[in-house]
């Protein structure tokens, strides 16, 4: 004979026999009734085996997704770096700035995803009963360590390239020195002291001087273009450093404000403590007088 349960008893049954609706089985529980008690057989849900393995599947899927995304970001960074290091593919200052911005953004994304990846591995590794086997955890640990090394390698490569670009007009100086050496070789090849003068020595000297002027003018134009590009890169780097310094200054100011608040609270606590100690001392004195 079916038994009709009140809402309160249904809630109590649900708390005693929680379920997720994946499968069904019967359990018996004695519920207190008005005339003593009655035995009912509520239908209670239980978790199926597929449900128990769902957490591991989701964690594994997320781990693989993060791993693939990090590898893709690092691949993009390396492709941009390789393209910039190719002398046949010279970039104008605007393209160079855009490429630098893409490199920083992909490195930032890779670092954020790596931290999430490391958190996933850390949570599973700290569990007494992990959803993964020891072999799977070892594989995840190796993957996390390897990706960390790859990210650090890419960051160091970016920093070293930036230092080379900003630290020196070194490349510009080397190009100028090379052009000067080429000009000296050209002058030496055009000058023949053993050749007799045919009466047109002044014309030859003027012709040689003209070639030198043309070569110097061409060098000035090429060097001016290259120097402008290097100066644009240096200017962009200085602007980025300035923005970073402003952000650091803002952080320092906020920390200073926080320290001021903490100091005020400490001072107030000291005052309250001194007042409490004074009250306790007066109370002790009054107690001694009474006894």
C-alpha positions in Angstrom: 0.0 0.0 0.0 1.6 3.3 -1.0 2.4 5.8 1.7 1.9 9.5 1.2 4.7 11.5 2.9 4.6 15.1 4.0 7.0 17.7 2.6 9.0 17.8 5.9 9.5 14.0 5.8 10.4 14.1 2.1 13.2 16.6 3.0 14.4 14.4 5.8 14.5 11.4 3.5 16.4 13.4 0.9 19.0 14.4 3.5 19.3 10.8 4.7 19.6 9.3 1.2 21.1 11.8 -1.2 21.1 10.8 -4.8 22.0 12.2 -8.3 19.3 10.6 -10.4 21.6 8.3 -12.3 20.3 5.0 -11.0 17.7 3.7 -8.5 17.7 1.3 -5.5 15.5 0.8 -2.4 16.5 1.4 1.2 14.3 1.0 4.3 14.1 3.6 7.1 11.9 3.9 10.1 10.2 7.2 10.3 8.4 8.4 13.5 4.6 8.7 13.1 1.8 9.9 15.2 1.0 6.5 16.6 4.6 5.4 17.2 6.3 4.7 13.9 5.9 3.4 10.4 8.2 1.6 8.0 8.5 3.1 4.5 10.7 2.1 1.6 11.7 5.4 -0.2 13.2 5.4 -3.6 16.7 6.8 -3.4 19.1 7.7 -6.2 22.7 6.5 -6.2 25.7 7.5 -8.2 26.6 5.4 -11.2 30.1 4.3 -12.1 30.2 6.6 -15.1 29.4 9.5 -12.8 32.3 8.7 -10.5 34.7 8.8 -13.4 33.4 12.1 -14.8 35.6 14.2 -12.6 38.7 12.6 -13.8 37.6 12.9 -17.4 36.9 16.6 -17.0 40.2 17.3 -15.3 42.1 15.3 -17.9 40.4 17.2 -20.7 41.1 20.5 -19.1 44.8 19.6 -18.6 45.2 18.5 -22.2 43.5 21.7 -23.4 45.7 23.9 -21.4 48.8 22.0 -22.4 47.9 22.4 -26.1 47.1 26.1 -25.7 50.5 26.7 -24.0 52.4 24.9 -26.8 50.5 26.9 -29.4 51.3 30.2 -27.8 55.0 29.3 -27.5 55.0 28.2 -31.2 53.6 31.6 -32.2 56.3 33.4 -30.1 59.1 31.4 -31.7 57.8 32.0 -35.2 57.7 35.7 -34.6 61.2 35.7 -33.2 62.5 33.7 -36.1 60.9 36.1 -38.6 62.5 39.1 -36.8 65.9 37.5 -36.8 65.8 36.8 -40.5 67.9 39.5 -42.3 65.9 39.0 -45.5 62.7 40.0 -43.7 63.4 43.5 -42.3 60.4 45.0 -40.5 59.6 48.7 -40.3 59.3 50.2 -36.8 55.5 49.8 -36.7 55.6 46.1 -37.6 58.4 45.6 -35.1 56.3 47.2 -32.3 53.3 45.1 -33.3 55.4 41.9 -33.3 56.9 42.8 -29.9 53.4 43.3 -28.5 52.2 39.9 -29.8 55.3 38.3 -28.2 54.5 39.8 -24.8 50.8 38.9 -25.0 51.4 35.3 -26.0 54.0 34.9 -23.2 51.5 36.4 -20.7 48.8 34.0 -21.8 51.2 31.0 -21.7 52.2 31.9 -18.1 48.6 32.3 -17.0 47.6 28.9 -18.5 50.7 27.3 -17.0 49.8 28.5 -13.5 46.3 26.9 -14.0 47.9 23.7 -15.3 50.3 23.6 -12.3 47.3 24.1 -9.9 45.4 21.2 -11.5 48.4 18.9 -11.1 49.1 20.1 -7.6 45.5 19.5 -6.4 45.6 15.9 -7.8 49.1 15.2 -6.4 48.1 16.3 -2.9 45.0 14.1 -2.8 45.3 10.8 -0.9 43.1 9.1 -3.5 43.6 10.8 -6.8 41.5 10.1 -9.8 44.7 9.5 -11.8 47.2 6.7 -11.5 50.8 7.3 -10.4 52.0 7.0 -14.0 49.6 9.6 -15.2 50.6 12.0 -12.3 54.3 11.5 -13.2 53.5 12.3 -16.9 51.6 15.4 -15.8 54.5 16.5 -13.6 57.0 16.1 -16.4 54.8 18.1 -18.7 54.4 20.9 -16.2 58.2 21.1 -15.6 59.0 21.0 -19.3 56.5 23.7 -20.2 57.9 25.9 -17.4 61.4 25.5 -18.9 60.1 26.3 -22.4 58.4 29.5 -21.1 61.5 30.7 -19.2 63.7 30.0 -22.3 61.4 32.1 -24.5 61.3 34.9 -21.9 65.1 34.9 -21.7 65.4 35.0 -25.5 63.1 38.0 -25.6 65.0 39.8 -22.9 68.4 39.2 -24.6 67.1 40.4 -27.9 65.6 43.5 -26.4 68.9 44.2 -24.5 70.8 43.9 -27.8 68.5 46.3 -29.6 68.4 48.9 -26.8 71.9 48.5 -25.5 73.5 49.5 -28.4 73.6 51.5 -31.1 76.2 48.7 -31.3 74.7 47.4 -34.5 74.6 50.9 -36.0 78.3 51.5 -35.1 79.3 48.2 -36.7 77.4 49.0 -39.9 79.0 52.4 -40.1 82.5 50.9 -39.6 81.8 48.3 -42.2 80.7 51.0 -44.7 83.8 53.0 -44.0 86.0 50.0 -44.5 84.3 49.3 -47.9 84.8 52.9 -48.9 88.5 52.7 -48.0 88.9 49.6 -50.1 87.1 51.3 -53.0 89.5 54.3 -52.8 92.5 52.0 -52.6 91.3 50.1 -55.7 90.8 53.3 -57.7 94.1 54.8 -56.8 97.2 53.8 -58.9 100.3 55.7 -58.0 102.4 53.9 -60.6 100.2 55.1 -63.5 101.7 58.0 -65.3 99.9 61.3 -65.4 98.5 61.9 -68.9 97.8 65.5 -68.2 94.3 64.9 -66.9 95.3 64.4 -63.3 93.0 67.1 -62.0 90.0 65.6 -63.8 90.8 62.2 -62.4 91.1 63.6 -58.9 87.8 65.4 -59.3 86.2 62.2 -60.6 87.5 60.2 -57.6 86.3 62.9 -55.2 82.9 62.8 -56.9 82.6 59.1 -56.4 83.6 59.4 -52.8 80.9 62.1 -52.2 78.3 59.9 -53.9 79.3 56.9 -51.8 79.3 59.0 -48.6 75.9 60.4 -49.5 74.5 56.9 -50.1 76.0 55.8 -46.8 74.4 58.7 -45.0 71.0 57.9 -46.4 71.2 54.2 -45.5 72.5 54.9 -42.1 70.0 57.6 -41.4 67.1 55.2 -42.2 68.6 52.4 -40.1 69.4 54.8 -37.2 65.8 56.1 -37.3 64.5 52.6 -37.0 66.8 51.8 -34.1 65.8 55.1 -32.4 62.2 54.2 -32.8 62.8 50.9 -31.1 64.8 52.6 -28.3 62.0 55.2 -27.9 59.4 52.4 -27.6 61.5 50.6 -25.1 62.0 53.7 -23.0 58.2 54.4 -23.1 57.5 50.9 -21.9 60.0 51.3 -19.1 58.4 54.6 -18.2 54.9 53.0 -18.0 56.3 50.2 -15.9 57.9 52.7 -13.6 54.6 54.5 -13.2 52.8 51.3 -12.4 55.4 50.4 -9.9 55.2 53.8 -8.3 51.4 53.4 -8.0 51.9 50.1 -6.3 54.4 51.6 -3.9 52.0 54.4 -3.1 49.2 51.9 -2.4 51.4 49.9 -0.2 52.4 53.0 1.7 48.7 53.9 2.2 48.1 50.3 3.5 51.0 50.6 5.9 49.7 53.9 7.2 46.3 52.3 7.8 48.0 49.4 9.6 50.1 51.8 11.7 47.0 53.8 12.7 45.2 50.6 13.7 48.3 49.5 15.7 48.4 52.8 17.5 44.7 52.6 18.3 45.1 49.1 19.6 48.0 50.3 21.8 45.8 53.1 23.2 43.0 50.6 23.9 45.3 48.2 25.5 46.7 50.9 27.8 43.2 52.0 28.8 42.2 48.4 29.5 45.4 47.9 31.6 44.7 51.0 33.5 41.1 49.9 34.3 42.4 46.5 35.4 44.9 48.1 37.7 42.3 50.4 39.2 40.0 47.4 39.7 42.8 45.4 41.4 43.5 48.4 43.8 39.8 48.6 44.7 39.6 44.9 45.3 42.7 45.0 47.6 41.1 47.9 49.6 37.9 45.9 50.1 39.8 42.8 51.4 
